[in-house]
Amino acid sequence: KWRIVFPENGTQWKDWRQASMSYSGNRIQTTKYTWFTFLPQNLFEQCRRLGNLYFFFLAVLNWFPQVEVFHREITMLPLIAVLFASMIKDAVEDYRKYQFDKMINFSKTRVYDK
């Protein structure tokens, strides 16, 4: 497959050295996570959801003996299951974005110029 790029005009090539120092590459990156930032960034994203905060509040509340309804571990199971399922879903989505970005970045390109 070929990507076709149509430049506006030749005026952007006048100061190509200055432009090439400002923009080091023409790489497309739509992924959200890296190997090192996946866990903390994903947990932060999950904590922003109201349903997850509700289950977290119930798990914390259940650690106090005065208001304990179920065993402490049982209350944490729904929260852990939802967080784990969401993490797997986000990891699969981000990996697919990575593969698509890789395909686009290594495709052949034709640039039309006057």
Secondary structure, 3 states (H helix, E strand, C coil): CEEEECCCCHHHHCCHHHHHHHCCCCCCCCCCCCCCCHHHHHHHHHHCCHHHHHHHHHHHHCCCCCCCCCCHHHHHHHHHHHHHHHHHHHHHHHHHHHHHHHHHHCCEEEECCC
